[in-house]
Amino acid sequence: MICKTDGIVIHSLKYGETSIIARIFTRELGMQSYLVRGVRKARSKNRQMLFQPLTLVSMVAYHKEKEGLQHIKEIELKEAYQSIPSDIQKTSIAIFLAEIFSYALKNQESNSPLFGFLHNALCYLDQTSGRIADFHLVVMFQLSRFLGFQPRNNRSRHNPFFNLREGLYQPVMEDATMCLDKELSKAFHSISLVELHGLDSLRLTNPLRKALLDKTIDYYRHHVAGMPEVKSRAVLEMVFA
């Protein structure tokens, strides 16, 4: 079957002397792995740029249901980023989110609303001139809605502590490794309610942002099977310190 679809490149790795295997989240086919031959040859430099993390592409692909590695017939740039490649804060966020997506979307099937959300979020990051220090946190919370583990919105005076494993607020802090304290729980709740266009309303201190990032990653690790340590977190924290 030949399928025309838009895609978001998640990551790629070297294969053989001149080829790569690219993981691409597509609108029509979900997450797929593509063997792209000869793309690392010197004369293919421009084409190799199409497989950088979070590149937005339009492609025609051969698709076989029972075959692990798929193949691309045609691929081109869908939309070119204007500021992400040159803005160190946006670049750091993009690298971090690409790593998160690689784990969270690992076996994701076709989901057009999810694809649309990711596409719009990346375009917003590229185009905005507003505050972006908390962009990655808001994206992770919104992404959890599509993945089925959105935090329950039950915080109250009687339920002030968020439980990372259960995904809800509770009346007592049973385990410091599993539950957030009142301050972190309040901030966790406020982030979960913010949309991308409301980023300017957030005013987190750097220590609170760092703690929230650590706990949000922990939350994902409780709900995304096999998710390892996130290596790009250190760079992101350094850039926004």
C-alpha positions in Angstrom: 0.0 0.0 0.0 1.2 3.5 -0.8 0.1 6.2 1.7 0.5 10.0 1.5 0.8 11.5 5.0 2.3 14.3 7.0 4.9 13.4 9.6 6.9 14.6 12.5 10.5 13.2 12.6 11.2 12.0 16.2 14.7 10.7 15.8 17.0 8.8 13.5 20.0 6.5 13.9 22.8 5.5 11.6 22.4 2.2 9.7 25.3 0.8 7.7 27.7 3.1 5.9 25.3 5.6 4.3 21.8 4.9 5.6 19.6 5.7 8.6 16.6 4.4 10.3 14.2 7.2 11.0 11.3 7.1 13.5 8.5 9.3 12.3 5.1 9.9 13.9 2.7 10.2 11.0 -0.8 11.5 10.8 -2.2 8.5 8.9 0.0 5.6 10.1 1.0 6.5 13.7 4.6 5.9 14.7 6.7 4.1 12.0 10.3 3.2 11.4 11.7 3.9 8.0 14.9 2.6 6.4 16.3 5.5 4.3 19.1 4.3 2.1 22.1 6.5 1.0 20.9 9.6 2.9 24.3 10.0 4.6 26.2 10.3 1.3 28.0 13.6 0.8 25.7 14.6 -2.1 22.6 13.9 0.1 23.4 16.6 2.7 20.2 18.6 2.1 18.1 15.5 2.2 19.7 14.4 5.5 18.5 17.6 7.1 14.9 16.4 6.6 15.5 13.8 9.3 16.5 16.2 12.1 14.4 15.8 15.3 10.9 17.4 15.1 11.2 18.3 11.4 7.7 18.6 9.9 7.6 16.7 6.7 5.2 15.6 4.0 5.8 12.1 2.6 4.6 9.3 0.4 5.5 6.0 2.0 5.2 2.3 1.1 3.4 0.6 4.0 3.2 -3.1 4.8 1.2 -4.1 7.9 3.5 -7.0 8.8 6.8 -5.5 8.0 8.9 -3.7 10.7 10.9 -1.3 8.6 9.0 0.7 6.1 10.3 2.6 3.1 9.8 6.2 1.9 8.9 6.8 -1.8 9.0 10.7 -1.5 9.6 13.1 1.3 9.8 16.9 1.5 9.8 19.7 4.0 6.2 20.5 5.1 7.0 23.7 7.1 10.4 25.3 7.8 11.1 26.5 11.3 12.2 30.1 11.5 13.4 30.5 15.1 13.8 27.1 16.7 17.2 26.3 15.0 18.8 29.6 16.1 17.2 30.3 19.5 19.1 28.3 22.2 16.1 28.2 24.5 13.8 26.9 21.8 16.4 24.5 20.5 16.8 23.0 24.0 13.1 22.6 24.5 12.8 20.9 21.1 15.6 18.4 21.9 14.0 17.7 25.2 10.5 17.2 23.8 11.9 15.0 21.0 13.3 12.7 23.6 10.0 12.7 25.6 8.0 11.9 22.4 10.4 9.1 21.5 9.4 7.3 24.7 5.7 8.4 25.1 4.8 7.8 21.4 6.9 4.6 21.0 4.0 2.4 20.0 1.4 5.1 19.2 -1.1 4.2 16.5 -2.7 6.6 14.2 -4.3 9.5 16.1 -5.1 12.6 14.0 -6.1 14.8 17.0 -2.8 13.9 18.7 -0.8 14.6 15.6 -2.6 18.0 15.2 -1.8 18.9 18.8 1.9 18.2 18.4 2.0 20.0 15.0 0.3 23.1 16.4 2.4 23.1 19.5 5.7 23.0 17.5 4.5 25.7 15.2 3.5 27.8 18.2 7.0 27.3 19.8 8.6 28.4 16.5 6.4 31.5 16.0 5.9 32.8 19.5 7.9 35.8 20.9 6.4 35.4 24.4 7.7 33.5 27.5 8.6 29.9 26.8 10.3 28.8 30.0 7.4 26.6 31.0 6.4 25.5 27.4 7.7 22.0 27.8 5.8 21.5 31.1 2.5 22.6 29.6 3.1 20.4 26.5 3.7 17.4 28.7 0.5 17.9 30.7 -1.5 18.4 27.5 0.1 15.4 25.9 -1.0 13.2 28.9 -4.6 13.9 27.9 -4.1 12.1 24.6 -2.1 9.3 26.1 -4.8 8.4 28.7 -3.1 9.5 32.0 -4.2 13.1 32.4 -4.0 14.1 36.1 -7.4 14.1 37.8 -8.6 17.6 38.5 -9.7 16.9 42.1 -7.4 19.2 44.1 -9.1 20.9 47.0 -8.5 22.0 50.6 -9.2 18.4 51.6 -7.1 16.9 48.8 -3.9 19.0 48.7 -1.3 16.3 47.9 -0.8 14.9 44.4 0.0 11.1 44.1 2.2 10.5 41.0 1.3 6.8 40.7 -2.4 7.2 41.1 -2.7 10.5 39.1 -4.9 12.2 41.6 -4.9 14.5 44.7 -5.4 13.0 48.1 -5.8 14.1 51.7 -2.5 12.9 53.2 1.1 12.7 52.1 1.8 9.0 52.5 5.2 8.7 50.7 7.5 11.6 49.9 8.8 9.7 46.8 5.3 9.1 45.5 3.4 12.3 46.7 4.2 16.0 46.1 4.1 18.4 49.0 1.5 21.1 49.1 3.5 23.8 47.3 4.5 21.4 44.4 1.0 20.0 44.2 -0.4 23.5 43.9 2.1 24.3 41.1 1.5 20.9 39.4 -2.3 21.7 39.4 -1.8 25.2 38.0 0.4 23.9 35.1 -2.2 21.2 34.3 -4.8 23.9 33.7 -2.8 26.2 31.4 -3.1 26.2 27.6 -0.2 27.2 25.4 -1.6 30.7 24.7 -1.6 31.2 28.5 2.1 30.7 29.2 2.6 34.4 30.1 0.4 33.9 33.1 2.8 31.5 34.7 5.5 32.9 37.0 7.5 30.0 38.3 10.8 30.5 40.1 13.7 28.5 38.7 13.9 26.1 41.7 10.2 25.5 41.5 10.4 24.9 37.7 13.2 22.5 38.2 11.3 20.5 40.9 8.2 20.5 38.7 10.2 19.2 35.7 11.7 16.4 37.8 8.2 15.4 39.2 6.5 15.6 35.8 9.1 13.3 34.3 8.6 11.0 37.3 4.9 11.1 36.6 5.5 10.0 33.0 7.8 7.3 34.2 5.0 5.9 36.3 2.6 5.8 33.3 4.8 5.2 30.3 6.1 1.6 30.3 9.9 1.2 30.1 10.7 5.0 30.1 14.3 5.5 31.1 16.2 8.5 32.4 15.7 11.6 30.3 19.2 12.6 29.3 18.4 16.0 27.7 16.9 17.2 31.0 20.3 18.4 32.3 20.8 20.7 29.2 17.3 22.1 29.5 17.8 22.9 33.2 21.1 24.6 32.5 19.7 26.8 29.7 16.8 28.0 31.9 18.8 28.3 35.2 
